[in-house]
Amino acid sequence: MGSTDSELDSIFQDNKRHRNRLVPIGAFLTAGVLTAGLISFKRGNSQLGQQLMRARVLVQGGTVALMVGSAYYYGDNFKRAG
């Protein structure tokens, strides 16, 4: 059991080095646009709120694309190295 835990730890530590730094930025942008949209709706500006919700969908889609692309790229490189 002890050797399996150390093997898993080494695999996960190796993967942590390959994080895409743009993914957290995309997550914060998504949260920011969502918050601005909700505030617009609360203040009664539904047209701006709708535009911000559409922008949120685009930013969120971009973030998910970055996540999937990073997982594919680093997962493929991880398989080649192993």
N, CA, C and O atoms as a MOPAC input file, in Angstrom:
PM7 MOZYME 1SCF
protein

 N      0.82300 1    -1.19200 1     0.00000 1
 C      0.00000 1     0.00000 1     0.00000 1
 C      0.86400 1     1.25100 1     0.00000 1
 O      0.50100 1     2.24500 1    -0.63000 1
 N      1.98900 1     1.22800 1     0.68500 1
 C      2.85000 1     2.39200 1     0.77200 1
 C      3.47100 1     2.76900 1    -0.55800 1
 O      3.57500 1     3.95300 1    -0.87700 1
 N      3.89400 1     1.76100 1    -1.35800 1
 C      4.51100 1     2.06300 1    -2.64600 1
 C      3.49200 1     2.60400 1    -3.63900 1
 O      3.83300 1     3.44600 1    -4.47000 1
 N      2.24200 1     2.13600 1    -3.56900 1
 C      1.20300 1     2.62800 1    -4.47200 1
 C      0.91800 1     4.09700 1    -4.19800 1
 O      0.75700 1     4.88900 1    -5.12600 1
 N      0.85500 1     4.46200 1    -2.90300 1
 C      0.60900 1     5.85900 1    -2.55300 1
 C      1.72500 1     6.75700 1    -3.07200 1
 O      1.45200 1     7.84400 1    -3.57900 1
 N      2.96900 1     6.32400 1    -2.95500 1
 C      4.07400 1     7.15800 1    -3.42000 1
 C      4.08500 1     7.26300 1    -4.94400 1
 O      4.46100 1     8.30000 1    -5.49100 1
 N      3.67300 1     6.18800 1    -5.63700 1
 C      3.59000 1     6.24200 1    -7.09800 1
 C      2.51000 1     7.22000 1    -7.54300 1
 O      2.72300 1     8.00700 1    -8.46500 1
 N      1.35300 1     7.17000 1    -6.89000 1
 C      0.27800 1     8.09800 1    -7.22400 1
 C      0.69000 1     9.53400 1    -6.93100 1
 O      0.40900 1    10.43700 1    -7.71900 1
 N      1.35000 1     9.74700 1    -5.80400 1
 C      1.81000 1    11.09400 1    -5.46300 1
 C      2.76400 1    11.63300 1    -6.52300 1
 O      2.67900 1    12.80200 1    -6.90000 1
 N      3.66500 1    10.79200 1    -7.00200 1
 C      4.61700 1    11.26300 1    -8.00500 1
 C      3.91500 1    11.58000 1    -9.32500 1
 O      4.29100 1    12.53000 1   -10.01100 1
 N      2.90100 1    10.79500 1    -9.68500 1
 C      2.15300 1    11.07000 1   -10.92200 1
 C      1.42000 1    12.39400 1   -10.80600 1
 O      1.47400 1    13.21900 1   -11.71900 1
 N      0.72600 1    12.60600 1    -9.67300 1
 C     -0.04200 1    13.83700 1    -9.51700 1
 C      0.87100 1    15.04900 1    -9.39900 1
 O      0.51700 1    16.12300 1    -9.88500 1
 N      2.02700 1    14.91200 1    -8.77400 1
 C      2.95700 1    16.02900 1    -8.68300 1
 C      3.49700 1    16.38200 1   -10.05900 1
 O      3.68300 1    17.56100 1   -10.36000 1
 N      3.75100 1    15.39200 1   -10.89800 1
 C      4.21200 1    15.66200 1   -12.25800 1
 C      3.15100 1    16.41700 1   -13.05500 1
 O      3.47700 1    17.33300 1   -13.81000 1
 N      1.89400 1    16.04200 1   -12.89100 1
 C      0.82600 1    16.70500 1   -13.62800 1
 C      0.62800 1    18.14900 1   -13.18900 1
 O      0.22200 1    18.98300 1   -13.99700 1
 N      0.90300 1    18.45700 1   -11.94600 1
 C      0.70800 1    19.81000 1   -11.45900 1
 C      1.62800 1    20.79600 1   -12.16400 1
 O      1.30600 1    21.98100 1   -12.25000 1
 N      2.73700 1    20.34500 1   -12.65800 1
 C      3.66300 1    21.23700 1   -13.35100 1
 C      3.12400 1    21.68600 1   -14.69600 1
 O      3.61800 1    22.66400 1   -15.25700 1
 N      2.13000 1    21.00100 1   -15.22600 1
 C      1.63800 1    21.26600 1   -16.57000 1
 C      0.29200 1    21.97600 1   -16.58200 1
 O     -0.50100 1    21.76700 1   -17.50000 1
 N      0.02500 1    22.78400 1   -15.61600 1
 C     -1.25100 1    23.49500 1   -15.59100 1
 C     -1.20900 1    24.67900 1   -16.54500 1
 O     -0.19400 1    25.36400 1   -16.66800 1
 N     -2.32100 1    24.90100 1   -17.21000 1
 C     -2.43800 1    26.04300 1   -18.09900 1
 C     -2.81200 1    27.25200 1   -17.25400 1
 O     -3.84900 1    27.25600 1   -16.59000 1
 N     -1.98000 1    28.26200 1   -17.27900 1
 C     -2.21500 1    29.44100 1   -16.43800 1
 C     -3.40300 1    30.27500 1   -16.91100 1
 O     -3.90100 1    31.11500 1   -16.16200 1
 N     -3.85900 1    30.05900 1   -18.12700 1
 C     -4.99200 1    30.82400 1   -18.63500 1
 C     -6.33400 1    30.31800 1   -18.10500 1
 O     -7.31900 1    31.05700 1   -18.13000 1
 N     -6.39000 1    29.08300 1   -17.63100 1
 C     -7.65500 1    28.51700 1   -17.15200 1
 C     -8.17800 1    29.26700 1   -15.92000 1
 O     -9.35700 1    29.62000 1   -15.90700 1
 N     -7.37000 1    29.52900 1   -14.88400 1
 C     -7.90500 1    30.31400 1   -13.76000 1
 C     -8.31500 1    31.73000 1   -14.16400 1
 O     -9.27800 1    32.27700 1   -13.62700 1
 N     -7.59000 1    32.31600 1   -15.10200 1
 C     -7.96500 1    33.65000 1   -15.57600 1
 C     -9.33400 1    33.59000 1   -16.24900 1
 O    -10.17500 1    34.46200 1   -16.03000 1
 N     -9.55600 1    32.56500 1   -17.06300 1
 C    -10.85500 1    32.38200 1   -17.70300 1
 C    -11.96700 1    32.16200 1   -16.69500 1
 O    -13.08200 1    32.65200 1   -16.87400 1
 N    -11.66300 1    31.42200 1   -15.63200 1
 C    -12.66800 1    31.18000 1   -14.59000 1
 C    -13.03100 1    32.48900 1   -13.87700 1
 O    -14.20300 1    32.74100 1   -13.60000 1
 N    -12.03700 1    33.30700 1   -13.58400 1
 C    -12.31200 1    34.59600 1   -12.93300 1
 C    -13.06800 1    35.53700 1   -13.87700 1
 O    -13.95800 1    36.26600 1   -13.44100 1
 N    -12.71900 1    35.52300 1   -15.16300 1
 C    -13.45800 1    36.34200 1   -16.12900 1
 C    -14.91300 1    35.89000 1   -16.22200 1
 O    -15.82200 1    36.71700 1   -16.28000 1
 N    -15.12700 1    34.58500 1   -16.23600 1
 C    -16.49400 1    34.05700 1   -16.28300 1
 C    -17.28800 1    34.51900 1   -15.06600 1
 O    -18.42500 1    34.97300 1   -15.19100 1
 N    -16.68000 1    34.39900 1   -13.89500 1
 C    -17.35800 1    34.82200 1   -12.66300 1
 C    -17.62600 1    36.33100 1   -12.67400 1
 O    -18.68300 1    36.78000 1   -12.23100 1
 N    -16.67500 1    37.10000 1   -13.17600 1
 C    -16.85300 1    38.54900 1   -13.22900 1
 C    -17.97200 1    38.97500 1   -14.16300 1
 O    -18.77900 1    39.83800 1   -13.81800 1
 N    -18.02300 1    38.37000 1   -15.35100 1
 C    -19.07700 1    38.70400 1   -16.30700 1
 C    -20.43100 1    38.25100 1   -15.77400 1
 O    -21.43100 1    38.95100 1   -15.93700 1
 N    -20.46800 1    37.08600 1   -15.13900 1
 C    -21.71200 1    36.60100 1   -14.53600 1
 C    -22.20100 1    37.56200 1   -13.45900 1
 O    -23.38400 1    37.89800 1   -13.41600 1
 N    -21.30400 1    38.00000 1   -12.59700 1
 C    -21.66500 1    38.92800 1   -11.53100 1
 C    -22.18500 1    40.24500 1   -12.10500 1
 O    -23.20000 1    40.77100 1   -11.64800 1
 N    -21.48600 1    40.77300 1   -13.10800 1
 C    -21.93500 1    42.02300 1   -13.73700 1
 C    -23.31100 1    41.85200 1   -14.37000 1
 O    -24.14600 1    42.75300 1   -14.28900 1
 N    -23.55400 1    40.70600 1   -14.99700 1
 C    -24.85500 1    40.44700 1   -15.59900 1
 C    -25.97000 1    40.37600 1   -14.57300 1
 O    -27.05800 1    40.91500 1   -14.77900 1
 N    -25.68900 1    39.70700 1   -13.47000 1
 C    -26.70600 1    39.60900 1   -12.41300 1
 C    -26.99800 1    40.97300 1   -11.79500 1
 O    -28.14700 1    41.27800 1   -11.47600 1
 N    -25.97000 1    41.78400 1   -11.62800 1
 C    -26.16700 1    43.14300 1   -11.09800 1
 C    -27.00000 1    43.97100 1   -12.07500 1
 O    -27.86900 1    44.73700 1   -11.66000 1
 N    -26.73500 1    43.81500 1   -13.36700 1
 C    -27.51800 1    44.54300 1   -14.37500 1
 C    -28.98800 1    44.14500 1   -14.32600 1
 O    -29.86800 1    45.00200 1   -14.40900 1
 N    -29.25300 1    42.85700 1   -14.19200 1
 C    -30.63700 1    42.40400 1   -14.08800 1
 C    -31.30400 1    42.97300 1   -12.83600 1
 O    -32.45900 1    43.39700 1   -12.87400 1
 N    -30.56500 1    42.97700 1   -11.73500 1
 C    -31.12900 1    43.47200 1   -10.47500 1
 C    -31.46000 1    44.96100 1   -10.55500 1
 O    -32.43600 1    45.42500 1    -9.96600 1
 N    -30.63500 1    45.69800 1   -11.29100 1
 C    -30.86900 1    47.14100 1   -11.43500 1
 C    -31.90700 1    47.46500 1   -12.50200 1
 O    -32.24600 1    48.63100 1   -12.70300 1
 N    -32.41400 1    46.44600 1   -13.18600 1
 C    -33.47300 1    46.66000 1   -14.16200 1
 C    -32.99600 1    46.87100 1   -15.58800 1
 O    -33.80800 1    47.17000 1   -16.46400 1
 N    -31.70900 1    46.72400 1   -15.84400 1
 C    -31.18000 1    46.89500 1   -17.19600 1
 C    -31.09100 1    45.51800 1   -17.85100 1
 O    -30.01900 1    44.91700 1   -17.92700 1
 N    -32.23000 1    45.03800 1   -18.31700 1
 C    -32.28500 1    43.66600 1   -18.84000 1
 C    -31.53300 1    43.51200 1   -20.15900 1
 O    -31.00200 1    42.43700 1   -20.44100 1
 N    -31.47700 1    44.58100 1   -20.98200 1
 C    -30.76200 1    44.47600 1   -22.25500 1
 C    -29.26400 1    44.26500 1   -22.01000 1
 O    -28.65700 1    43.39100 1   -22.62900 1
 N    -28.67300 1    45.04300 1   -21.13000 1
 C    -27.25700 1    44.86500 1   -20.79600 1
 C    -27.03200 1    43.51500 1   -20.11600 1
 O    -26.03500 1    42.84000 1   -20.36800 1
 N    -27.97300 1    43.13300 1   -19.25100 1
 C    -27.86900 1    41.83700 1   -18.58500 1
 C    -27.84000 1    40.68800 1   -19.57500 1
 O    -27.06600 1    39.74400 1   -19.41200 1
 N    -28.68300 1    40.76200 1   -20.60700 1
 C    -28.70200 1    39.71500 1   -21.63800 1
 C    -27.38300 1    39.67500 1   -22.40900 1
 O    -26.86000 1    38.59900 1   -22.70000 1
 N    -26.85400 1    40.84300 1   -22.73400 1
 C    -25.57400 1    40.89700 1   -23.44900 1
 C    -24.46100 1    40.30100 1   -22.59300 1
 O    -23.60000 1    39.58300 1   -23.10200 1
 N    -24.47800 1    40.59400 1   -21.31100 1
 C    -23.45400 1    40.05300 1   -20.41900 1
 C    -23.60400 1    38.54600 1   -20.24300 1
 O    -22.60700 1    37.83600 1   -20.11800 1
 N    -24.82800 1    38.05700 1   -20.23300 1
 C    -25.02800 1    36.61000 1   -20.12600 1
 C    -24.52300 1    35.90000 1   -21.38200 1
 O    -23.97000 1    34.80300 1   -21.30000 1
 N    -24.71400 1    36.52300 1   -22.52900 1
 C    -24.17700 1    35.94500 1   -23.76900 1
 C    -22.64900 1    35.97600 1   -23.75800 1
 O    -21.99100 1    35.03100 1   -24.19500 1
 N    -22.10200 1    37.07200 1   -23.25400 1
 C    -20.64600 1    37.17300 1   -23.14500 1
 C    -20.11600 1    36.11600 1   -22.17500 1
 O    -19.04900 1    35.54200 1   -22.39400 1
 N    -20.87200 1    35.86600 1   -21.10100 1
 C    -20.45300 1    34.84100 1   -20.13900 1
 C    -20.37800 1    33.47900 1   -20.80100 1
 O    -19.44900 1    32.71100 1   -20.55100 1
 N    -21.35500 1    33.17800 1   -21.64400 1
 C    -21.35800 1    31.88500 1   -22.33200 1
 C    -20.11300 1    31.75600 1   -23.21200 1
 O    -19.48600 1    30.69800 1   -23.25100 1
 N    -19.76100 1    32.82000 1   -23.90700 1
 C    -18.56700 1    32.78800 1   -24.76100 1
 C    -17.29200 1    32.62000 1   -23.93900 1
 O    -16.42600 1    31.81700 1   -24.28700 1
 N    -17.17700 1    33.38000 1   -22.84600 1
 C    -15.97900 1    33.29000 1   -22.00300 1
 C    -15.89700 1    31.91700 1   -21.35300 1
 O    -14.81900 1    31.32700 1   -21.27300 1
 N    -17.02500 1    31.41200 1   -20.89200 1
 C    -17.05200 1    30.09500 1   -20.26800 1
 C    -16.69800 1    29.00700 1   -21.28200 1
 O    -15.97800 1    28.06500 1   -20.95400 1
 N    -17.19700 1    29.13300 1   -22.49700 1
 C    -16.85900 1    28.17300 1   -23.54300 1
 C    -15.37400 1    28.19200 1   -23.85800 1
 O    -14.76100 1    27.14400 1   -24.06100 1
 N    -14.79900 1    29.38700 1   -23.89700 1
 C    -13.36100 1    29.50100 1   -24.11900 1
 C    -12.55700 1    28.86200 1   -23.01300 1
 O    -11.54200 1    28.21300 1   -23.26600 1
 N    -13.00900 1    29.04500 1   -21.78600 1
 C    -12.31900 1    28.44800 1   -20.64400 1
 C    -12.39100 1    26.92400 1   -20.70500 1
 O    -11.39400 1    26.24300 1   -20.46200 1
 N    -13.55000 1    26.39700 1   -21.02500 1
 C    -13.69500 1    24.94200 1   -21.14300 1
 C    -12.82700 1    24.41900 1   -22.28600 1
 O    -12.21600 1    23.35700 1   -22.16600 1
 N    -12.77000 1    25.16000 1   -23.39300 1
 C    -11.91800 1    24.75100 1   -24.51200 1
 C    -10.44800 1    24.72900 1   -24.09000 1
 O     -9.70700 1    23.82500 1   -24.47400 1
 N    -10.02600 1    25.71600 1   -23.30500 1
 C     -8.65100 1    25.71600 1   -22.78600 1
 C     -8.39300 1    24.50400 1   -21.88900 1
 O     -7.33200 1    23.88300 1   -21.96100 1
 N     -9.36400 1    24.17600 1   -21.05200 1
 C     -9.21000 1    23.02700 1   -20.16300 1
 C     -9.09400 1    21.73200 1   -20.95300 1
 O     -8.22200 1    20.90600 1   -20.68300 1
 N     -9.97600 1    21.56100 1   -21.92600 1
 C     -9.95400 1    20.34100 1   -22.72700 1
 C     -8.66900 1    20.27500 1   -23.55800 1
 O     -8.03300 1    19.22500 1   -23.64700 1
 N     -8.29700 1    21.40100 1   -24.16200 1
 C     -7.07200 1    21.44500 1   -24.95400 1
 C     -5.83500 1    21.15200 1   -24.12600 1
 O     -4.94200 1    20.43000 1   -24.56900 1
 N     -5.78000 1    21.71500 1   -22.91600 1
 C     -4.64800 1    21.45700 1   -22.02900 1
 C     -4.59600 1    19.99000 1   -21.61300 1
 O     -3.53000 1    19.37600 1   -21.59600 1
 N     -5.76100 1    19.43700 1   -21.27700 1
 C     -5.79900 1    18.03200 1   -20.87000 1
 C     -5.36400 1    17.12900 1   -22.01100 1
 O     -4.62600 1    16.16700 1   -21.80000 1
 N     -5.81700 1    17.43600 1   -23.21700 1
 C     -5.43200 1    16.62800 1   -24.37100 1
 C     -3.93900 1    16.75900 1   -24.64100 1
 O     -3.24700 1    15.75700 1   -24.82200 1
 N     -3.44100 1    17.99400 1   -24.66900 1
 C     -2.03500 1    18.23100 1   -24.99200 1
 C     -1.10600 1    17.60000 1   -23.95600 1
 O     -0.18300 1    16.86700 1   -24.31000 1
 N     -1.35100 1    17.88700 1   -22.67800 1
 C     -0.46200 1    17.36100 1   -21.64100 1
 C     -0.69100 1    15.87800 1   -21.39500 1
 O      0.24000 1    15.16400 1   -21.02300 1
 N     -1.90400 1    15.40900 1   -21.59300 1
 C     -2.16400 1    13.97900 1   -21.46200 1
 C     -1.45400 1    13.19700 1   -22.54200 1
 O     -0.91800 1    12.11900 1   -22.28600 1
 N     -1.44700 1    13.73200 1   -23.74300 1
 C     -0.76700 1    13.08200 1   -24.85800 1
 C      0.74200 1    13.09500 1   -24.62900 1
 O      1.41300 1    12.09200 1   -24.87200 1
 N      1.27600 1    14.21400 1   -24.16800 1
 C      2.71200 1    14.29000 1   -23.88600 1
 C      3.10300 1    13.37700 1   -22.72500 1
 O      4.19400 1    12.80700 1   -22.71200 1
 N      2.19500 1    13.24400 1   -21.74400 1
 C      2.48300 1    12.39600 1   -20.59300 1
 C      2.56800 1    10.92400 1   -21.04800 1
 O      3.41000 1    10.17300 1   -20.55600 1
 N      1.70700 1    10.52300 1   -21.97300 1
 C      1.71800 1     9.15200 1   -22.47700 1
 C      2.99400 1     8.86600 1   -23.27100 1
 O      3.55300 1     7.77200 1   -23.19300 1
 N      3.44800 1     9.86400 1   -24.03400 1
 C      4.67800 1     9.68700 1   -24.83600 1
 C      5.89500 1     9.55400 1   -23.94500 1
 O      6.80200 1     8.78100 1   -24.25100 1
 N      5.93200 1    10.30400 1   -22.83200 1
 C      7.09800 1    10.27700 1   -21.94500 1
 C      7.16300 1     8.96400 1   -21.16100 1
 O      8.24700 1     8.51500 1   -20.78800 1
 N      5.99400 1     8.34300 1   -20.91000 1
 C      5.92400 1     7.14300 1   -20.07100 1
 C      6.27500 1     5.89500 1   -20.74100 1
 O      6.24600 1     4.83200 1   -20.12100 1

